[in-house]
């Protein structure tokens, strides 16, 4: 197994040009935002002299290529700069917010799998039946519902009307985190489930029609035992790639959901930075999200390799 994971260093090297391109795009997009960062910090009543002085202090009057070179040099030293609004190192702000965002994503993925696997199995064991029709109807509706709207509906139903879950905040203990993060995580899970269910259902139907499953049935395997021992592992192989791709999109969705549920994660940090024209913070959060997507892609290949012995990325990279 270790030999088959030798592709990881090569993938990391291949990611370096992508990371460099991301830094350039992030830098340019942050500086294309309308408005003056110095004016946003000082307020509308600031004098021209004070705005000019702060602009020079922040280096915003320098050529764009020089600003990018300074940004890249500091980045290679692990310095993302100073937040213009919080007056704290951007690195500290990002690392304070990362646990919240990662907790939401991990929680959402767990809930999505707990929902998707039983529903996909119900649909796959009786394709074309009433249960299959109901599951496919849910996938169609789920893909058409905006995440923020789902979040607001959950807040109104489970938070305001029934008062089962809190509508915002993060809590202080691990139990509090699980309790406070349930609604935002469920919101993201509902958005992620349709894609997982459709992929897993299709794979399960193919696996259930294979010869070795027929042999297992003839030996008495049925129901949960058949699903656990003979169907799920093989059906999950193509779904792993689907989950990996959707996790990248899920990060973008979590940024909005965090704002809806008032979570102190990367989403709130990003949105506040955009309104304040806080370029260093915008760049720091965006760079972390891009790095997360790259890491998820590599981890997806690792899981794919562990599930399917026929896949050997190490040999492919060598050729």
Secondary structure, 3 states (H helix, E strand, C coil): CCHHHCHHHHHHHHHHHHHHHHHHHHHHHHHCCCCCHHHHHHCCCCCHHHHHHHHHHHCCCCCHHHHHHHHHHHHHCCCCCECCCCCCEHHHHHHHHHHHHHHHHHHHHHHHHHHHHHHHHHHHHCCCCHHHHHHHHHHHHHHHCCHHHHHHHHHHHHHHHCCCCCCCCCCCCHHHHHHHCHHHHHHHHHHHHHHHHHHHHHHHHHHHCCHHHHHHHHCCCCHHHHHHHHHHHHHHHHHHHHHHHHHHHHHHHHHHHHHHCCCCCHHHHHHHHHHCCCHHHHHHHHHHHHHHHHHHHHHHHHHHHHHCCCCCHHHHHHC
